[in-house]
Amino acid sequence: MALFEAAKGAAAFAGGLGLLSLVHYDVRHLANELVGHFGWNPAGRYPAIFLHYADVLEDANLRTVMAIVAAYILIRFVEAFGLWRDRAWAEWLGAVSGGIYVPFELRHFIAHPSVINFVVLAFNVVVVVFLAWQLWRRRGRQAAPVVA
């Protein structure tokens, strides 16, 4: 679990570096070039979403976006460290941060059922349940009387 959280942090770090590399470029133009290069229909569902987010990125305040990315990276690495060291606070952090996504993923799956959306939802639910189970076990061990 700790390695998975660290991998999410590393992926966010790589994505943040990718965003920074686009600072001096016309993102909308690059997105249109990419859509044309692959021969996608710009009016198609996924190319339209891609082009929409290129517009959003171009209009976004880069400092705000990078602050959010940095906070996400920090949370993932801190959580990974805590899980690696078997800390209860890290299990709490993982259960809560993962649990926040479940209603949104469920809503997205209901609106757009697909295998990928189901796998993402199921995986996140398994992670949250596993961490909650670990917390429950830890609580049981702490409450058990020590026999000498």
TORPA-4810 file (N, C-alpha, C, O; in nm, 3 decimals):
<nodes>
NODE_1_0.083_-0.117_0.000_0.000_0.000_0.000_0.089_0.126_0.000_0.060_0.223_-0.070_M
NODE_2_0.196_0.122_0.079_0.286_0.237_0.087_0.351_0.264_-0.048_0.364_0.380_-0.089_A
NODE_3_0.392_0.159_-0.117_0.455_0.177_-0.248_0.357_0.234_-0.350_0.394_0.314_-0.435_L
NODE_4_0.230_0.192_-0.341_0.128_0.244_-0.431_0.108_0.394_-0.408_0.099_0.471_-0.503_F
NODE_5_0.102_0.435_-0.281_0.086_0.577_-0.250_0.207_0.656_-0.295_0.193_0.768_-0.346_E
NODE_6_0.326_0.601_-0.277_0.447_0.668_-0.325_0.446_0.680_-0.477_0.488_0.781_-0.532_A
NODE_7_0.397_0.577_-0.545_0.388_0.581_-0.691_0.290_0.690_-0.736_0.314_0.758_-0.835_A
NODE_8_0.179_0.705_-0.663_0.085_0.813_-0.696_0.150_0.949_-0.677_0.129_1.039_-0.758_K
NODE_9_0.230_0.964_-0.573_0.301_1.089_-0.551_0.403_1.115_-0.661_0.416_1.228_-0.710_G
NODE_10_0.474_1.010_-0.701_0.574_1.025_-0.809_0.506_1.058_-0.941_0.558_1.139_-1.019_A
NODE_11_0.391_0.997_-0.969_0.318_1.028_-1.092_0.269_1.173_-1.091_0.275_1.241_-1.193_A
NODE_12_0.222_1.219_-0.976_0.179_1.359_-0.965_0.298_1.453_-0.983_0.284_1.559_-1.043_A
NODE_13_0.414_1.414_-0.930_0.535_1.495_-0.947_0.571_1.505_-1.096_0.601_1.614_-1.145_F
NODE_14_0.567_1.393_-1.166_0.597_1.393_-1.309_0.494_1.477_-1.385_0.530_1.552_-1.476_A
NODE_15_0.367_1.466_-1.347_0.264_1.548_-1.411_0.286_1.696_-1.385_0.266_1.779_-1.474_G
NODE_16_0.325_1.729_-1.263_0.355_1.869_-1.229_0.470_1.924_-1.312_0.465_2.037_-1.358_G
NODE_17_0.574_1.842_-1.329_0.685_1.885_-1.414_0.639_1.904_-1.559_0.683_1.996_-1.627_L
NODE_18_0.551_1.816_-1.603_0.496_1.831_-1.738_0.417_1.961_-1.753_0.428_2.029_-1.855_G
NODE_19_0.338_1.995_-1.650_0.264_2.121_-1.654_0.358_2.240_-1.658_0.336_2.336_-1.733_L
NODE_20_0.463_2.234_-1.577_0.560_2.344_-1.576_0.629_2.360_-1.711_0.662_2.472_-1.751_L
NODE_21_0.649_2.250_-1.781_0.716_2.259_-1.911_0.629_2.326_-2.016_0.678_2.367_-2.121_S
NODE_22_0.497_2.338_-1.988_0.406_2.400_-2.084_0.384_2.549_-2.060_0.302_2.612_-2.127_L
NODE_23_0.458_2.606_-1.965_0.435_2.745_-1.927_0.446_2.841_-2.044_0.363_2.931_-2.059_V
NODE_24_0.545_2.825_-2.127_0.570_2.921_-2.236_0.514_2.875_-2.370_0.560_2.919_-2.475_H
NODE_25_0.415_2.787_-2.366_0.356_2.736_-2.490_0.207_2.769_-2.493_0.144_2.790_-2.390_Y
NODE_26_0.154_2.773_-2.614_0.010_2.789_-2.634_-0.052_2.650_-2.620_-0.049_2.570_-2.714_D
NODE_27_-0.107_2.622_-2.503_-0.157_2.488_-2.472_-0.271_2.449_-2.565_-0.278_2.334_-2.609_V
NODE_28_-0.360_2.542_-2.595_-0.472_2.514_-2.685_-0.419_2.471_-2.823_-0.470_2.376_-2.882_R
NODE_29_-0.319_2.542_-2.873_-0.261_2.508_-3.002_-0.196_2.369_-2.998_-0.215_2.289_-3.090_H
NODE_30_-0.120_2.340_-2.891_-0.058_2.208_-2.877_-0.163_2.098_-2.873_-0.145_1.992_-2.934_L
NODE_31_-0.273_2.122_-2.801_-0.380_2.022_-2.792_-0.443_1.999_-2.929_-0.469_1.884_-2.966_A
NODE_32_-0.468_2.106_-3.004_-0.525_2.090_-3.138_-0.429_2.014_-3.230_-0.471_1.930_-3.309_N
NODE_33_-0.300_2.044_-3.219_-0.199_1.973_-3.299_-0.200_1.823_-3.265_-0.192_1.739_-3.355_E
NODE_34_-0.209_1.791_-3.138_-0.210_1.652_-3.094_-0.334_1.579_-3.146_-0.324_1.466_-3.194_L
NODE_35_-0.448_1.643_-3.136_-0.573_1.582_-3.186_-0.561_1.558_-3.336_-0.599_1.452_-3.385_V
NODE_36_-0.509_1.656_-3.410_-0.491_1.641_-3.554_-0.389_1.535_-3.590_-0.407_1.459_-3.685_G
NODE_37_-0.281_1.529_-3.512_-0.175_1.430_-3.539_-0.227_1.287_-3.530_-0.191_1.202_-3.611_H
NODE_38_-0.313_1.261_-3.433_-0.367_1.126_-3.417_-0.491_1.102_-3.501_-0.545_0.991_-3.502_F
NODE_39_-0.538_1.205_-3.573_-0.653_1.188_-3.660_-0.785_1.174_-3.585_-0.880_1.116_-3.636_G
NODE_40_-0.790_1.228_-3.466_-0.914_1.220_-3.387_-1.012_1.325_-3.435_-0.973_1.430_-3.487_W
NODE_41_-1.138_1.297_-3.419_-1.244_1.392_-3.450_-1.254_1.489_-3.332_-1.287_1.447_-3.221_N
NODE_42_-1.226_1.618_-3.352_-1.230_1.713_-3.240_-1.367_1.723_-3.174_-1.378_1.765_-3.059_P
NODE_43_-1.472_1.683_-3.245_-1.606_1.687_-3.188_-1.638_1.559_-3.112_-1.743_1.550_-3.048_A
NODE_44_-1.549_1.459_-3.119_-1.571_1.335_-3.046_-1.563_1.357_-2.896_-1.513_1.460_-2.850_G
NODE_45_-1.614_1.262_-2.822_-1.625_1.279_-2.676_-1.490_1.305_-2.609_-1.473_1.408_-2.543_R
NODE_46_-1.396_1.214_-2.624_-1.269_1.227_-2.554_-1.181_1.340_-2.608_-1.122_1.413_-2.528_Y
NODE_47_-1.171_1.358_-2.740_-1.095_1.475_-2.787_-1.157_1.607_-2.740_-1.085_1.701_-2.709_P
NODE_48_-1.290_1.615_-2.733_-1.355_1.737_-2.685_-1.322_1.761_-2.538_-1.300_1.876_-2.498_A
NODE_49_-1.319_1.655_-2.458_-1.281_1.668_-2.317_-1.136_1.714_-2.306_-1.104_1.803_-2.227_I
NODE_50_-1.050_1.654_-2.386_-0.908_1.690_-2.387_-0.891_1.838_-2.423_-0.815_1.909_-2.358_F
NODE_51_-0.961_1.883_-2.528_-0.952_2.023_-2.570_-1.011_2.117_-2.465_-0.960_2.227_-2.443_L
NODE_52_-1.117_2.073_-2.400_-1.177_2.154_-2.293_-1.076_2.176_-2.181_-1.060_2.289_-2.134_H
NODE_53_-1.010_2.071_-2.137_-0.914_2.085_-2.029_-0.788_2.160_-2.071_-0.721_2.219_-1.987_Y
NODE_54_-0.756_2.159_-2.199_-0.647_2.243_-2.248_-0.685_2.390_-2.230_-0.601_2.471_-2.192_A
NODE_55_-0.811_2.423_-2.259_-0.858_2.561_-2.236_-0.856_2.596_-2.088_-0.815_2.705_-2.050_D
NODE_56_-0.901_2.503_-2.005_-0.904_2.527_-1.861_-0.762_2.551_-1.809_-0.739_2.642_-1.729_V
NODE_57_-0.669_2.469_-1.854_-0.531_2.482_-1.810_-0.473_2.616_-1.854_-0.399_2.679_-1.779_L
NODE_58_-0.506_2.658_-1.974_-0.454_2.785_-2.023_-0.509_2.903_-1.942_-0.438_3.002_-1.922_E
NODE_59_-0.633_2.893_-1.897_-0.695_3.001_-1.821_-0.661_2.995_-1.671_-0.683_3.092_-1.599_D
NODE_60_-0.608_2.883_-1.625_-0.584_2.864_-1.482_-0.462_2.945_-1.437_-0.370_2.971_-1.514_A
NODE_61_-0.465_2.983_-1.312_-0.350_3.048_-1.250_-0.249_2.939_-1.219_-0.275_2.851_-1.136_N
NODE_62_-0.135_2.944_-1.283_-0.035_2.836_-1.271_0.012_2.820_-1.128_0.037_2.708_-1.084_L
NODE_63_0.026_2.929_-1.054_0.071_2.919_-0.916_-0.030_2.841_-0.832_0.009_2.760_-0.747_R
NODE_64_-0.156_2.865_-0.854_-0.259_2.794_-0.779_-0.258_2.646_-0.814_-0.263_2.560_-0.726_T
NODE_65_-0.250_2.616_-0.943_-0.247_2.477_-0.988_-0.125_2.405_-0.930_-0.137_2.293_-0.881_V
NODE_66_-0.009_2.469_-0.935_0.113_2.405_-0.883_0.108_2.390_-0.732_0.162_2.293_-0.678_M
NODE_67_0.044_2.483_-0.662_0.029_2.469_-0.516_-0.057_2.349_-0.483_-0.028_2.275_-0.389_A
NODE_68_-0.164_2.329_-0.559_-0.251_2.213_-0.538_-0.176_2.084_-0.569_-0.186_1.987_-0.494_I
NODE_69_-0.102_2.083_-0.678_-0.022_1.965_-0.714_0.082_1.935_-0.606_0.100_1.820_-0.568_V
NODE_70_0.149_2.039_-0.557_0.251_2.020_-0.453_0.189_1.965_-0.325_0.246_1.878_-0.260_A
NODE_71_0.071_2.017_-0.288_0.003_1.966_-0.168_-0.034_1.819_-0.186_-0.016_1.739_-0.093_A
NODE_72_-0.084_1.783_-0.303_-0.120_1.643_-0.330_0.005_1.553_-0.321_0.000_1.446_-0.261_Y
NODE_73_0.114_1.597_-0.380_0.238_1.520_-0.377_0.285_1.501_-0.232_0.321_1.390_-0.192_I
NODE_74_0.283_1.608_-0.156_0.326_1.601_-0.017_0.239_1.503_0.063_0.291_1.422_0.140_L
NODE_75_0.108_1.512_0.045_0.017_1.421_0.116_0.046_1.276_0.080_0.053_1.191_0.168_I
NODE_76_0.063_1.247_-0.050_0.089_1.109_-0.093_0.221_1.056_-0.034_0.225_0.942_0.012_R
NODE_77_0.327_1.137_-0.035_0.456_1.091_0.017_0.453_1.077_0.169_0.511_0.983_0.224_F
NODE_78_0.387_1.169_0.237_0.375_1.157_0.383_0.294_1.033_0.418_0.331_0.958_0.509_V
NODE_79_0.185_1.010_0.346_0.104_0.891_0.370_0.184_0.764_0.342_0.178_0.668_0.419_E
NODE_80_0.260_0.762_0.233_0.342_0.645_0.201_0.443_0.618_0.310_0.462_0.503_0.350_A
NODE_81_0.509_0.724_0.360_0.606_0.709_0.468_0.537_0.651_0.592_0.589_0.557_0.653_F
NODE_82_0.423_0.705_0.629_0.352_0.656_0.747_0.304_0.513_0.732_0.311_0.435_0.827_G
NODE_83_0.256_0.477_0.613_0.213_0.339_0.592_0.333_0.244_0.597_0.323_0.134_0.650_L
NODE_84_0.445_0.287_0.541_0.566_0.204_0.543_0.611_0.179_0.686_0.658_0.070_0.720_W
NODE_85_0.595_0.281_0.771_0.635_0.271_0.912_0.522_0.218_1.001_0.535_0.216_1.123_R
NODE_86_0.412_0.174_0.939_0.297_0.114_1.010_0.240_0.209_1.116_0.224_0.171_1.232_D
NODE_87_0.211_0.331_1.076_0.157_0.431_1.166_0.006_0.440_1.150_-0.045_0.439_1.039_R
NODE_88_-0.065_0.450_1.262_-0.211_0.459_1.259_-0.257_0.586_1.189_-0.355_0.584_1.115_A
NODE_89_-0.187_0.698_1.211_-0.229_0.823_1.148_-0.227_0.812_0.996_-0.309_0.873_0.928_W
NODE_90_-0.134_0.733_0.942_-0.126_0.716_0.797_-0.244_0.632_0.746_-0.296_0.656_0.637_A
NODE_91_-0.285_0.535_0.826_-0.403_0.455_0.788_-0.527_0.544_0.790_-0.612_0.534_0.701_E
NODE_92_-0.537_0.629_0.890_-0.648_0.725_0.895_-0.645_0.817_0.774_-0.746_0.837_0.708_W
NODE_93_-0.528_0.872_0.745_-0.513_0.962_0.631_-0.553_0.892_0.501_-0.625_0.949_0.419_L
NODE_94_-0.507_0.771_0.482_-0.539_0.695_0.362_-0.687_0.662_0.351_-0.746_0.674_0.244_G
NODE_95_-0.747_0.619_0.463_-0.889_0.584_0.462_-0.975_0.707_0.432_-1.069_0.700_0.353_A
NODE_96_-0.943_0.817_0.497_-1.023_0.939_0.476_-1.000_0.996_0.337_-1.095_1.030_0.267_V
NODE_97_-0.873_1.008_0.296_-0.846_1.067_0.164_-0.900_0.978_0.051_-0.946_1.029_-0.051_S
NODE_98_-0.894_0.848_0.068_-0.953_0.759_-0.032_-1.104_0.759_-0.027_-1.170_0.753_-0.131_G
NODE_99_-1.160_0.767_0.094_-1.305_0.768_0.110_-1.371_0.890_0.052_-1.487_0.885_0.011_G
NODE_100_-1.298_1.001_0.047_-1.353_1.124_-0.011_-1.388_1.103_-0.158_-1.485_1.159_-0.207_I
NODE_101_-1.309_1.022_-0.228_-1.330_1.002_-0.371_-1.445_0.907_-0.403_-1.502_0.915_-0.512_Y
NODE_102_-1.481_0.819_-0.312_-1.577_0.713_-0.341_-1.712_0.767_-0.391_-1.761_0.717_-0.492_V
NODE_103_-1.775_0.867_-0.326_-1.904_0.914_-0.378_-1.894_0.973_-0.519_-1.984_0.955_-0.601_P
NODE_104_-1.783_1.042_-0.547_-1.766_1.099_-0.681_-1.744_0.989_-0.785_-1.797_0.996_-0.896_F
NODE_105_-1.664_0.889_-0.748_-1.641_0.777_-0.840_-1.768_0.697_-0.863_-1.794_0.653_-0.974_E
NODE_106_-1.848_0.679_-0.758_-1.975_0.608_-0.771_-2.069_0.684_-0.863_-2.132_0.626_-0.951_L
NODE_107_-2.078_0.814_-0.842_-2.164_0.897_-0.927_-2.117_0.891_-1.073_-2.199_0.881_-1.164_R
NODE_108_-1.986_0.898_-1.092_-1.932_0.891_-1.228_-1.959_0.754_-1.290_-1.993_0.745_-1.409_H
NODE_109_-1.946_0.648_-1.212_-1.973_0.514_-1.264_-2.119_0.498_-1.302_-2.151_0.437_-1.405_F
NODE_110_-2.209_0.552_-1.219_-2.353_0.542_-1.250_-2.385_0.619_-1.377_-2.463_0.572_-1.460_I
NODE_111_-2.324_0.738_-1.394_-2.350_0.820_-1.512_-2.285_0.763_-1.637_-2.340_0.773_-1.747_A
NODE_112_-2.167_0.703_-1.621_-2.091_0.651_-1.735_-2.036_0.513_-1.702_-1.916_0.498_-1.678_H
NODE_113_-2.122_0.411_-1.699_-2.073_0.278_-1.663_-1.974_0.224_-1.767_-2.001_0.222_-1.887_P
NODE_114_-1.859_0.181_-1.717_-1.759_0.118_-1.802_-1.672_0.030_-1.713_-1.675_0.042_-1.591_S
NODE_115_-1.597_-0.056_-1.774_-1.510_-0.145_-1.699_-1.404_-0.064_-1.623_-1.376_-0.091_-1.506_V
NODE_116_-1.347_0.034_-1.690_-1.243_0.116_-1.626_-1.300_0.190_-1.505_-1.239_0.190_-1.398_I
NODE_117_-1.417_0.252_-1.521_-1.477_0.324_-1.409_-1.510_0.229_-1.294_-1.495_0.266_-1.178_N
NODE_118_-1.554_0.108_-1.326_-1.582_0.010_-1.222_-1.455_-0.032_-1.150_-1.454_-0.043_-1.027_F
NODE_119_-1.348_-0.055_-1.224_-1.221_-0.098_-1.164_-1.167_0.011_-1.071_-1.121_-0.019_-0.961_V
NODE_120_-1.173_0.136_-1.115_-1.125_0.247_-1.031_-1.207_0.254_-0.903_-1.151_0.266_-0.794_V
NODE_121_-1.339_0.247_-0.916_-1.427_0.251_-0.799_-1.400_0.133_-0.706_-1.383_0.151_-0.585_L
NODE_122_-1.396_0.013_-0.762_-1.376_-0.107_-0.681_-1.240_-0.104_-0.611_-1.231_-0.138_-0.493_A
NODE_123_-1.137_-0.063_-0.681_-1.004_-0.058_-0.621_-1.001_0.040_-0.506_-0.945_0.011_-0.400_F
NODE_124_-1.061_0.157_-0.525_-1.062_0.257_-0.418_-1.141_0.207_-0.298_-1.101_0.230_-0.184_N
NODE_125_-1.253_0.141_-0.321_-1.332_0.087_-0.211_-1.252_-0.020_-0.136_-1.255_-0.024_-0.013_V
NODE_126_-1.180_-0.105_-0.209_-1.098_-0.208_-0.145_-0.989_-0.144_-0.059_-0.964_-0.190_0.052_V
NODE_127_-0.925_-0.039_-0.109_-0.820_0.029_-0.033_-0.879_0.089_0.095_-0.822_0.072_0.202_V
NODE_128_-0.992_0.159_0.083_-1.054_0.221_0.201_-1.096_0.115_0.302_-1.074_0.132_0.422_V
NODE_129_-1.158_0.007_0.254_-1.201_-0.100_0.345_-1.081_-0.166_0.411_-1.085_-0.196_0.530_V
NODE_130_-0.974_-0.190_0.336_-0.854_-0.251_0.392_-0.795_-0.163_0.502_-0.760_-0.212_0.610_F
NODE_131_-0.782_-0.033_0.476_-0.725_0.057_0.576_-0.816_0.068_0.699_-0.768_0.073_0.812_L
NODE_132_-0.948_0.071_0.676_-1.041_0.075_0.790_-1.029_-0.054_0.871_-1.035_-0.051_0.994_A
NODE_133_-1.013_-0.167_0.803_-0.996_-0.296_0.872_-0.866_-0.296_0.953_-0.863_-0.346_1.066_W
NODE_134_-0.760_-0.241_0.895_-0.633_-0.232_0.968_-0.650_-0.147_1.094_-0.597_-0.182_1.200_Q
NODE_135_-0.722_-0.038_1.083_-0.746_0.048_1.200_-0.828_-0.026_1.305_-0.801_-0.016_1.424_L
NODE_136_-0.927_-0.101_1.260_-1.011_-0.178_1.353_-0.928_-0.283_1.424_-0.942_-0.302_1.545_W
NODE_137_-0.841_-0.352_1.350_-0.751_-0.452_1.411_-0.657_-0.387_1.510_-0.635_-0.440_1.620_R
NODE_138_-0.600_-0.274_1.474_-0.507_-0.202_1.561_-0.579_-0.163_1.691_-0.522_-0.175_1.800_R
NODE_139_-0.701_-0.117_1.679_-0.780_-0.078_1.797_-0.804_-0.198_1.887_-0.798_-0.187_2.009_R
NODE_140_-0.832_-0.314_1.826_-0.853_-0.436_1.903_-0.728_-0.481_1.976_-0.736_-0.529_2.089_G
NODE_141_-0.613_-0.465_1.912_-0.486_-0.502_1.977_-0.455_-0.410_2.094_-0.403_-0.455_2.196_R
NODE_142_-0.487_-0.281_2.080_-0.457_-0.187_2.186_-0.553_-0.206_2.304_-0.517_-0.179_2.419_Q
NODE_143_-0.675_-0.251_2.276_-0.774_-0.268_2.383_-0.758_-0.401_2.456_-0.808_-0.417_2.567_A
NODE_144_-0.690_-0.496_2.394_-0.674_-0.628_2.456_-0.583_-0.619_2.578_-0.477_-0.556_2.574_A
NODE_145_-0.625_-0.684_2.687_-0.540_-0.679_2.807_-0.413_-0.763_2.786_-0.414_-0.866_2.720_P
NODE_146_-0.307_-0.717_2.843_-0.180_-0.787_2.835_-0.171_-0.887_2.948_-0.183_-0.850_3.065_V
NODE_147_-0.150_-1.014_2.913_-0.139_-1.120_3.012_0.010_-1.143_3.038_0.087_-1.169_2.946_V
NODE_148_0.048_-1.133_3.164_0.191_-1.147_3.197_0.221_-1.280_3.261_0.337_-1.308_3.294_A
</nodes>
